[in-house]
Amino acid sequence: MNKTELVDAMAAKAGISKKDTEAALSAFIAVVSDELQNKGKVALVGFGTFETTDRAAKVGHNPQTGAEVKIAACTAPKFKAGKALKDKVNTPVKKGKK
């Protein structure tokens, strides 16, 4: 599912316009991104938690040449699914429903 399909599905489920849905989704993405940029955390109970993790510098290898490549330290975004989301994903879909 891409962003357009997500907006369509959200608009249909919430009964609001696609324009309002796209604005809400864009605002959500911006707020989460800003919070992660500031090393914060966004926890949505039952859905999951967005946070950052620090990755140390390391040495990797180029698979084509075998040469060593230095990989710089960085901060990476991370998502940890909540229990309700895990349960939903692991529940079989009933026939005729999605």
Secondary structure, DSSP 8 states (H G I E B T S, - for coil): --HHHHHHHHHHHHT--HHHHHHHHHHHHHHHHHHHHTT--EEETTTEEEEEEEE--EEEE-TTT--EEEE--EEEEEEEE-HHHHHHHTS---TT--
